[in-house]
Amino acid sequence: MKNRTLRARSAVPVISTLTLALCSSLQAQSIEINPIIISANRSAQALSDVLSSATVITRQEIEKSQAPTLADLLQGEVGFEFGRNGGPGAQTSYFLRGQNSTNVVVLVDGVRSQTDSGGNLTLTDIPLALIERVEVLRGNAGALYGEAAVGGVINIYTRQSKGAPVQYGSITWGSKNTLDLNAGYSGEVDDYKFNVSAGKVSTDGFSAMSSVVNSTTVNPDSDGYGRGFASAKVEKKMSADMSLGIRFRQMQSKADYDSGYLPYEYSPGSFTRGDLPTDKHRSNKEVDSLGAFVRKVVSDRWVTTLDVSNSTTTYKESVVYLEPYSDFISSEYESKQKALYWSNQYQLGVKSTVNFGIDLLDDRHAQKNSFELIRKTSGTYAGVTHQFDQFTAQINLRQDQIDIDRHDTGNVVSAKTKASTGLLGLGYQVTSEWKLTASLSTGFKAPSAYDISTNPLVNSEKYQSKEAGLVYSTQDMVGRFVYFATHSDNAIGYNHLDQALNIGKTQNKGIEVSLRTIWMGNSVKLNYVDQNPWNVSDSSALDRRARRYGSLEMSRPLAEYEVGSKVFGSSARPEFGSQLAGYALWSVYASRKLNDSWTARVRLENMTNQRYELAGGYNVPGRGLFATLQYSPKR
């Protein structure tokens, strides 16, 4: 296994410079206790008011965390787990509320992220420099967001434009020769709002797979990663009640990885060539997205928004061999998505809000010289949130239709799915501080293109969920305790031939505890989950999901600094007949505001150099030291 000791010599000059520059006072940077959230019912609410279990991560928290990826940012949040086949840029799977990684929806500025032919997310490496806020809605949200929102929704909002135009940016340098640069310019001029930004990151990384476990097939060299991005968003106020906007995002990335492919006997005595320790694997990905929207205030009660977008993702995998073998491209994919969203918010009165709309998506996914997938989705939804006396009621209904065609070497396989989903929630304000919540909901997951290609008769998964909670809210604290239960009687699984079939019943029951507070001058975030993701039909635990996990993060002003620490722990997780051991990670960070524009930050992650696994046989980052110099002028 590769040496995971601290390799931070490249960071020393930056850290020394930052240390010498720390010379001005720090104003306390406490967390936002009760932020606004939109995802829970598609309209703005205080976090303490929502009936569902949810989390909001603000731009301030993103900067303070100094996390390298979205998965690392969300690690330890209630309901969120992930698996990763190596370092940054590697294949990453998100698990929400103990559900499969295909049972989660990711939205970026309201646009649904694409999935591949197996239903897996293709956008898991969005740069954090682009993000203004992340909302995580846990539990069955199919009645709001449609197919696959069984575990919940991760709703990403990119950076906003407000106030006088200013530049912003940061540079991070640290372990494994990591360099992260980004810069932007945003603000308001007359009737225009704009935000443009660009950046790049590179790292030498580490060997994705363990060469000790796979000594004959794994290249023990470091697997590096690089990514560049550019983004722009412009909005013009056309009149007092209407605005138009366009947005553009482009990303290019390359990631080295290990395959560990073993020789395969495709006929008696004839074997394919397996991987050798000298083979070099690389993936290249490019994402281009263009969108436009119009927002119209129809009346003092009604606001309507029309959003259209077009995005393309290309993905190429290649292998570099030593002689006598020739280098070759092992696979090429291209995904295209056209989307239209029409959303409306209507205020019936001071205490009643109605939301309704239409979602239309056309997804096309093709592998060169192999297959093409065409997936068309149409969804209509409506919901109402009403307050009366001490009660809050939320009702959502949705109808979806999904048509899938898979063209594979002249063979066409088709499937159609129709589903109706609903959500009924009720809250009771016991006192000004205490609130009881409860909800019932249904959801579904349609078969993927791969599923129907192996078994055209496989049915959609149908899910039922229930949830009960207790919320405590004051000016300095928001805490939530939740009991949840979700089950399906026809979950999709795979037999020994990798054919999809409805395997029977799966379920997950558990409790969640979350707390955000200011305590004795400390900003505190506490998260804990105790759950039991279970395949009832064969009495086995679901892979890569822990029974228990949680985190504790504390930060506070200390003299002229802000210092903080985060501890994350997870119990053991099953994986395909084996087990990934439990582990705990401890990271510390510090920052100092040099003046109104400049902030210096330092982060030491995995400070005990804990060895653990997020996927069997794959390595993870060891101890790492990183320094950041951030420019963000006060408006």
N, C-alpha and C positions, 0 to 999 in steps of 0.2 A: 504494500500500500504506500502511496506517496506520502512524503513528509508533510505534515500539516502544522508544523511549528510556525511561529510568527515570522513572516517574510515581509518586513515593512521598511527596509532600508530606503526604498524609493520615496517613502512618505516623510522621511526625516527632515529634508530641507523645508518642505511646506509647513510641517508641524512647528519647526523652530521659528519660522517666520511669523506664524500665527501667534505663537506664545509671546514673542517680543512685541507684537502689536496689541496685545490685550491690555488696554490702558484706560478704558472709560467705564462708567457705571452701567449696570444692567437693570432694566426695568423688568419686573416680574412678568413671565410669559405663561400664565396659567391656562389650562385647557378651558374650552367653552363647555360649560356644564350642561346646558339645555339647548343645543343647536336646533335650527329649523331643518326639517326633513320633508321631502316631497314624495318619495317612493311609496309610502305606506298606503296612500289613497289617491295619488296623483294630484294632490294639492298641498300647499304649504301648511305644516303643523309643527308645533314644538315637539321635541323628541318625547317628552313626558306625556304628551296627549295621545300619541298613536296607540292603537289597540294591538298591533302586532309587535313582535320582538324585533328591534332594529338597532343599528349603530350608524353614527355619522363620524367621519374622519375629515377634519378641516385641513385647509392649506397650512395653517400654523402647525398642526400636529404632524403633517407630512414632513415639513422642514425640520421639525425638532427630532423626529425619529431617525432621519438620515438613512432610511431604508433604501436598499439598492433596487428592489423590484416590488411590484404590487403584492405578490405572494408574501414576501418578507414583511411588508407593511401590515398586512392583514393577519399575520401569524399571531395567535393568541386571542384574537377577537372571538367573541362568543359565536359558536356555530361554524367557524371556518377552520378547515384543515386542508393540507395540500401534500401532494407527492411530486417529486421532481427527479428526473433522470440525470443528475449531475448538477452543474452550476448554472449561472444566468444564461438564458437562451435555450436551455434544454427543455424537452417536453415536460409540461407542468399540468397537473390535474388538480382542479378545485373540488372540494367536497363541502357542501353546505348542509347542515342539520343531519349529517350522517348519510346523505343520499349519494347516489353514484355521481361521478364527475360529469356525466352527460345530463344530469338533472339540475342544472343551474343555468340561469340566464345572465349574461353580461351585457349591459347597455353602455354606450358611450355617446353622451349628448342625446340620449333618447333613442339611438339607433342600435338595433340588436346586433351583437357580434356574430360573425359567421361561424359555422361549424363545418367539419369535414364529413366525409362519407360515413364515418362511424359515429357522428354526433358529438365529436370532441371539439372543444373551443380552439379556434386558430389564433385568437388574440389574447395572449396572457403576458406579453412583455411590453405593454404600453409604457412609455417613459413617464416616471412620476413627475418630471418637470412640466408636463402638460396638464397635470391634474389640479383642479381647484378644490374638489370635494369628492369623497367616496361615501355612498350610502349603501349599507348592507341590510336588506330586508330578509329576515329569516322565516322559513316556513313556507307552506303551500300558497304561492301567489299566482296560481294559474288563472284565477278569475280576473286578475289585473293585467298580467303580462303574457298569458297564453301558454303554449306548449313548452314543456321542460322546466317550468318554474316551480318544480316540486320542492326542491331544497331551499329555494329562495332566489333573490335577485341581487346582483352587484351592479349598482348604478353609478357610473363615473361621469362627473361633470368636468369639462376642461376649463382652463383658466378664464376668468371673466375680465371685462374691460370696465373700468370705472375711474372717474376723476381725471386730473390733468395727465397728459402723456408722460410716461417715465420708462427708463430702461431698467431691466433686471437681469440677473444671471448668477451663476455660481461655478466654481471649479472644485472638484474633489480629486484627491490623490491619495493612494494608499496601497495596501497589501496586494500582492500578486500583480504588481505594476498596473494597478487600476487607475484609469484617468477618465473623469466624467466632466464634460464641459457643456454648458447650455447658456443661452442668452435670449432675451426677448424685449419687445417694446409694445406697450399697451396703454390705452387711455381713451379719452373722449375728446373730439374736436367738432364743434358745432353740432350737427345732427348725426355724426358718425361715432360708432364705438368700434375699436379694433384691438386685436391682439395677434402679434406675429412672433414666432419663436423658432429656434433651431438648436440642435445640439448633437453631441456624439459621445459615445462611451466605448472604452476598450479595456480589456483585461487579459492577462496571460492565463488566468484560470488555473485549473487543476485537472488531473485525469478524471474523466467522468465516471468510469467504471474501475472497480478494484482489480488491479492486475494480480493481486495475491489470490483472489477467488477465481479469476479467469486468466491464468498466466499464459495459456496457449493461444488465446484469441484476442486479447486486449492490448492495445498499444499503451504503454505506461507514460507516454509524454503528456504534457499539459494540454488541455483542450481549451483554447482561447475563445473569446467572444468579442464581437464588435457590432455597434449599431449607430446609425445616424438618423436624424429625423428633422423634418421641417413642418411647420403648422401655421395656418393663418385663419383668422375669423374676423369678418367685417359685418357690421350691422348698421343700417341707415334708417333713421326715423323719417318716414315719408310724410307723415302728418301726425296730428295729436293722438290719433287712435290706431295707427298702423306702422309697422316697421318691417323691413326686408333684410335678409342676411344671407351670407354665403360662408362656407367653411371648407378648408382644405387640409388634409393631413397626408404626409408621405413618410414612410419608414423603410429603411433597408438594414438588414442584419445578416451576419454570418456567424455560425457557431460550429466549432469542432466538437465531435462527440465520439463515443465508443459504441460499437454495435455488439461485439461479442458473439457474432453469428457462428454457429457450429455447422460443420459439414452435414449435409442432408442426403440420405440415400433415396433418390427418386426412382430408381429401378434396381433390381438385384445386382450388387457389385458395382453400381455407378453412383458416385457421390458428387454433390455440388462442392465448390471450393468454399471452405469456411474462412473466417477472418484470421489474419496472422498478426502478431504483435508489431509488425512494421506497417500495417495498413493505416491510412489516415482518412477519417470520415469527416465530411463537412456538409452543413445545410446552409442554404442561402434563402432568405425570405424578403419579399418586397410587398409593401402594402400601400395602395393609393386609394384615397377616399375623397370624394367631392360631394358636397351637399348644399342645399339652399332651403330657406324657410321664410314664411311670412306669418306675422302675428297681428291679429286684428282684434281691437276692442269693439265688438259689435254694439254693445250697450253697457250701461253701468253695472250690469249683472253678468254679461256673457263675454268671454274671451275665447277666441278660436285660433288654432295654430295648424298650419299645413307644412309638412317637412318632407322633402324628397332627397334621396341620396343614391350615389352609385359608387361602389367600391370594388377593387380587384386585389386579390392576394395571389402572388406566385411563389411557389416553393420548389426548390431544387435540392436534391441530395446527390452528392458525388463521393467517389472513393479514389484515393491516390494509392497506387500499388508500387512496390519495387519491381524491377524487371525480374522475370520476363513477361509479367502481366501488364496489360494496358490499362491506363486510367479510364474510368467510365462514369457516366451519370446514371445512378441507380434508379432514380425516379424523378418525375417532374409533374407538379400539380398546378392547376390554376382554378381559383374560385372567384366568381363574380356575383355581386349582389345588387339588386335594385330594390329600393324600399320606398314606400309612401306611408306616412303617418298623418292622420287627421285627428287632432285631439281638441277637446272642448271642456271648458269649466264654466258652469252656470251657477250663480249664487241665487238660490231660491229665497233666501232671507238671511238674517244675521246668523242664524244657527244651522242653515242647511246648504250643503254644496253638492252639486250634481256634476259628475264627469262622464263623458261618453266620447266614442271615437271609433276609428277604423284603422287597422294595420294591414298593409299589403306588402308581401315580400316575394321576390323571385330570385332564388339561389341556384347557381349552376356551378358544379364542381367537376372537374375533368382531370384524369390522369393521362398523360401523353401516351398514345398508342395502346390505350387500354379501355377505360370506361368513361362515361359521362353521366352525371347525376343532375336531374332537374327537379327542383323542389319548390312548389308554389304554396304560399300560406296566405290565407285571408282570415282576419279576425275582427269581430265587432264586439264592443264592450260598453257597459254602462254601470254606473255606481252612484250611490248617494251616501253621504255622511250627515247625520242629523243629531243635534243636541236638544234634549228636552229635560228640564229640571236638572237632576244630578246624573242623568244617563246620556251616553253617547252610543249611537247605533251606526254601523257601517254595513252596507249591502252592496255586493258586486256580482255581476253576471257577465258571462262571456261565451261566445260561440266561435269556434275555430274550425276551419277546414284545411287539410294539408294533402296535396297531391304530389306523389313522388314517382318519377320515372327514372329507371336506371338502364342505360344503354351499354351493353357489354359484349363486344365482338359479335355484333349482329343480333344479339338476344336482348329483348326489352322486357323488363319486369316493372309492373306498375302496382301502386297501392294508394288507396284513398282513406283518409281518416277524418271523421267528424266527431267533435266533442263539445259538450256543454259543461262549463265549470261555474262554480259559485263560491261565494264567501259570505258568511254572516258573522259579524262581530258585535260585541256589546261591552260597554264600559260603564262602571258605576263609581262616581266620585264620593267616597265614604266621608272624607274630610277634605280640607284644603290641601292636605299633604298626601293622603292615601287614596289609591284608586285600584279597583278590581277590574280585570279584563278577561274576556273569554271569546273564543271564535271557533267556528266550524268551517271547513273548506274542502273543496275537491280540486283535483288537477289530473294531468295526463302527460305521458311521454310517448310520442309517435315512434314507430320503428324507424331506424336509420336506413339509409340506402343499402348499406352493407347487410343489415338484418333481412330486408326483403329479398336481396339477391341470393341469400342462402335458404330462405324459407318465406315464400310469398304469402303464406297463411298466418304468419305471426301477427298478433293483435297488439294494439296500443296498451301500454301500461296505464292503469287507472289507480288513482291514489285518493285516500280520505285522510283528513288531518283534523286534530282537535288541539286546542291550546287554552290554558288558563294562566293568568298572571296576576301579580301584585306589584304595583308601582308606588314608590315613595319619592316625592319631589319637593325640594325646597330651593331657596336661592343658591345654596352652595352644594347641593347634592341631588343627583337623580340615580335611583337604584331600581332594579327590576328583577323579580323572581318569576320564572316561567316553567310550567310543566307542559310538555308537548308529546304528542303521539301521532305517528304517520304510518300507514300500512297500505300495501297493495296485495291483491289476491291473484294478480297475473303478471308479475314482474318478468322482464325479459332476461334470459340467461343464455348460455352457450354449452353445447354438448362437446364430446371429445373430438368431433369433426369441425368444431367452430361454427356450427349451424345455430342460428338464433331460434329460440323457442320460449314460450311462456312457462317459466319453471315453477310458478306457484307463488306462495305468500312470502313477502318480506315486511319487516317492520322496524321502527326505531322509536323508542320511548326514552324520555329523560327529563332532566331539569337543567335550566340555565340560570346563572346569576351574573348580573353585570352592575357595575357601580362606577359613577364618575363623581368626584367630589373634590373640594378644597378642604384639607384637614390640617390644622396647625401650620398653615402656610405652605403645605405640600399639595401639589396637584397629583391626584391619585386616580388610577384606572385599574379596576379589578374585574377579571372575567373568569368564570368557571363553568365547565360542562361535565355532567355525568349522564352518559347515554348507553344504549345497548343496540347498535345496528346489527340486525339479525336476519338471517335467512331461515324462516320458520320451516320451510319445506324439507330442508336437509340438515336442520339444527346446526348451523355454522355461522360464525361471525362474518360480517362483510369486510372485505379486504381493505387494508390501509386506513382504517378508521379506528380511533382509540376509544376505549370505554370512558376514560377521564382525561381531560386536559384543561389548561387554564394559564392565566398570566397575571402578573402584578407589576404595575409600572408606577414609579413615584419620581417626581421632580420638584425642585424648589430653587428659589434664588438663594445664593450663598455668597455673601460679600458682593463682588462685582461680576459674578458668574451665575449661570443657571446650570445646575447639575442634575442628572437623572440616572435611573437604573431600571432595567426591565428584566424580569425573570419569567421564562416560559417553561412549562413542563407538560409532558405527555406520557401516558401509560403505553404499554406494548400494543402493537397493531398486528393483526394477522396479514399474511401475504402469500396467497397461492400455496397453502399447505405448510408454510414456514411462519416465522414470526420476526417482526422488527421490534427490537428491544425499546423499552421506555427510555426517556432521556430528559435532561433539563438544560436549558441555555440561559446564560447570564450575560447581559450586555450593559455597558455604561456609556454615557455620553455627557458632553459639556458644551456650553456655548457662552459667548460674551459679545454683547453689542458694542462695537467699537465707536460708532456714532449713529446718526439717524439713517445712514445708508448701508453701513457695512457690519456684518456679523461673522464671527469666527466660530467654527464648530469642530469638535473632535468626537469620534465614536470608536469604542473598542468593543467589537462583537465577539460572542462566544469566548469570553475572556478565560474560561477554564480549559479551552481547547477540547471541548467535549466531542467524542466520536459517536456518531449515530447514523441512522439511515432514514431517508424519506422514500426510498425504493430499494428493494433487495439487490445487493451487489453494486450499488452506485455510491460514489463518494459524495461528501458534502463539504462546505467550506469549514476550515478550521478557524483558529483565532485570527482576527483581522483588525488592523488599525487604519483608520481613515480620517483625513482632515479636509474640511470644507471652508472655503472663503466665499461668502454670499453677499451679493449686492442687491439691495431691495430698498430704494429710497422711500422715505415717508411721504405720503401724499398730503 
